Amino acid sequence: MTREWLLSLKKAGLRYDGQWLVRDIDLDLYRGEIVTLIGPNGSGKSTTAKMALGIVNPTCGFLKQKLNLKVGYVPQKLTLDSSLPLTVRRLMTLTAKLDKKAVYEALKITGVAHLEKSALTDLSGGELQRVLLARAIVRKPDLLVLDEPLQGVDYQGESELYALIARLRDTLNCAILLISHDLHIVMAATDRVLCLNGHICCSGTPAEIATSDIYSHLIGDMAENSLTLYQHHHDHHHSINGEIEHYNVTLQKQNPCKQEDNNNV
């Protein structure tokens, strides 16, 4: 069965202030798959995601996206002003008019419909993440991007949240791009893994990555930084607006890497 292509990064890199943040990134995303970007802090995970979404232009290489690609985005952090009485329902409709039924259905899918009238400041970390997920899926995106989805979630809620993410993939028939440095459960909820450390160190299925010497070396580096690590064998400040949509023609951004840049870094 032919998979529906959504976007590609080819030999993409981003250079800033004379330094490469990330380079030589090859990434293809297809509908119905979950892809996880893993690596230590500063490894280029968020930069790679921003290049894939067209938020930043690659210094070299190119980005190509499906026509009218719809993206739902859940940020790593959402700063809330406790003095503002913002409810879940208000957050869902803050930047766009949405049908009440669509809002309720999205909240129901993520398991927080009963919190529709609750103040955001009264929610637990896990409840807030579910609300942000609902906001990101309300327009039924082709691609759902989750930046550190376990942020603020307790241990018990971690497996539940990843199970929900897998269900969202099936329910919406969308692609999901996860960004994480937490390997505790993430391997069990993904189809492909890309390990980053300024470039792609290794990539493959969770089972392939778990037996990779390069991955084992990366684990050692991450352990030194006191990150939570778990090897699971498994065979098979952004805008509050949770959506990014491209309504123009197929997006393609291309810049050749200068040879001297590659030699000097």
N, C-alpha and C positions, 0 to 999 in steps of 0.2 A: 504494500500500500504506500502510495506517494505521500510524503509528509508536506504540509504547507509551510513554505519558507516565510519568515517574518523579517529577519534582518541579518546583515553580515558586517563584521569588522575584518579587514584584511590588512595585515602588516601595519596595524594602526599604532601610533604612539603619540604621546603628548610631552612636549619639552617646555619647561617654564624656568625663567631666570637662569638659563644656562645649564639646567639639569633635566634629565629625563625623569618624569614621574612614572611613566610606564611606556614600554615600546614592544614592537613585534607581536601585537595581539591579533590572533586569528580566532574569531568567534562567530558561529552560525547559530541562530535560534529558530526553532520550528514550533508550530502550534502543538500543544499537548505534552510538552516536556518540561521538566524542572532542571534548571542548570544552576549550580552553586559556584560562586567565586569565593575561594578561601585563601587566607594569607594573613600574616601579621599586620599590625597597624602600620600604615604608610607603605603598604605593598602595591598599591595601585588599584584596589578593588573598586572603590567609589569612582575613581577617575575612569576606569574601564567602563563602568555602567553609564557614566555621563557621556562618554563618547558614543556608546551604543544608542543612547536616547537622542543624540544630536544636541545635547545641552552645551557641550564644548566641541570645538572643531579639532580633529586630529592634526598634529603638526606634520605627520607623515602617514602614509597609508590611506585607506578610505573606508567610509561608512555607506552602506546601501540599505534602504528600508523598503518594506512593502508599502504600496500606495495607501494613503489614509490610515496608517497604523495608529491604533488607539492604545494608549498606555495608561495603566493605573499605577500610582506610586505611593508607597508607604515610607515616610522618612524615618531616619534613625532616631531622631528626637523631635518632640513637639513641645515647645515652651508655652505653658498656659499661665495666663494672668489670673490669679485667684480672686482678684477684685471684680472680674467680669463674669456675670452669671450665664456662661455659655453652656447650653444643653447639648445632648447628643444630637437631637433633631436639628438644632440650629447649626451645628458643625457640618452636618450632612448637606445642608443647603446654603452654606455661607457664601460660596462663590458662583453658584449657578442655580437656576430654577430647576427643581426636580419634582417629578410626580411622587405624591405621598406614598402610593402603592409601591413604587420602585424603591423608595427609601426603606420602607418597612421590609420588603422582600430581601434587600441586601443585608439589613440588620438581622433578619431571621436566619439567613444562610450562615452568618458568622456567629450565631448563637447569642445575640445581645438585643433582640427586639424588645425585651422587657425593660431595657434601660433607655428607651427612646426619650423619655422626659427627664432623665437624670442629669445632674450637673457633671461636667467633665471632671471637675476637681474631686468628685466623690468616687470616681472609678479607680479600681486597682490597676496595676500595670498591665495585667493580662486582659482585662476588660477594655482598657483604652486601645490596646493593639487590635482587638477584635473590631472595635468601632472604626479605627483607621482602615482596617481591611475592608470593612463594609463600604466606607466612603470611596475606596479605590476601585471597588468592583461594581458600583451602582450603575455605571454606563457600559458594563460588560466589555471590558478591554480585551484586546488581542494578546497583550503582554502585561503581566503584573510584576513590578519590580519592588522587592522588599529589602530595605537596607537595615541589617542587624535586627531581624524581627523579634529576637528574644530579649531586646532591651527592656528592662524593668519587669520582666516576667519571672515568677518564682519557679523553683525546680519542678514542682508538680504540674505547672501549666505549660512547661516546655514541650513535652510529648503531645499534649492535647493541641497545642498551637500548630505544631508541624503536621499532625494528622489533619487538622482543618485546612492547612495549606494544600496538602495533597488532594483533599476533597474539592477545593476550589478549582484546581487544575481540571479535575474530571467534570465538575458541574458546569464550568464556564467554557471548557475546551480551549483554554488559553495556554500560552507559555508563561513560565514563572522564572524570573532571574533572582536568585537569592544572593545576598552579600553577607558574609559572616567571617568571624575569626574564631567562633566557638564550635569546636568539633564534637561536642558532647553527644548530640543527637542528629546533627545535620546530615550525616552520611545516610541515614535511614530514610530521608525524605527527598532524595534527589536521584535523577537519572544520569547526569553527567557532572563531573567536578573539574574545575580549573583551579590549580594551585598557583597563586601569584606571589612574586617577590620582585616587583619591578618589571617582570616579564612573566610569561607562562613557564613555570618550572616543569609541570607535568599536567596531563589531562587524560580523562577517561571515565569509565564507570567507577562507582565506589569500590567495587571488588578489585579492579585493576589498580586504582590509586593506592588502596590499602597495602598492596604488596610492592609498591614502587620504592626503590632505594632513595630516589630524589625526594619523594614525599616523606620518608622516614627522616631524612636530613632536615627537611623543613619543620617537621614536628619538633626535632631537637632544638632548633633555633627559637621556635615559638614557646617551647617549654621554659626556656631561659627567661622569657619575658612574662612568665607566670600566667599564661593563658590556659584555660580549661581545655583538656585534650581527651579525646576518646576515639579509638579506632574501631569502627563498626563495619563488619563485613556484610555486604548486602549485594546480592547478585542481580538483581534486576535494576548649616542652618539653611534647609530647602523651603520653598513656598508652602504655605498651609494648603494650597490647592493640590489635591491628590491626583490630578490627571494632567497628562501631557499628550496632546493630540496633534498629528501632522495631517492637514487636509490638502496639502499641495501635491505636486507630482512626486514620484518616487525620489526619495532623498538620497543623494549620493555626494559625499564630500571626499575629495582625494587630494593628497599632497605627497609628492615624492620625498623620501628621506634623503638628505644630502649625505653622500658617502663620508665626507669629512666629519659630520656630526657623529656618525656611528663609530668612527675610528678614534675619536677624541674622548668618548665617554666610557 
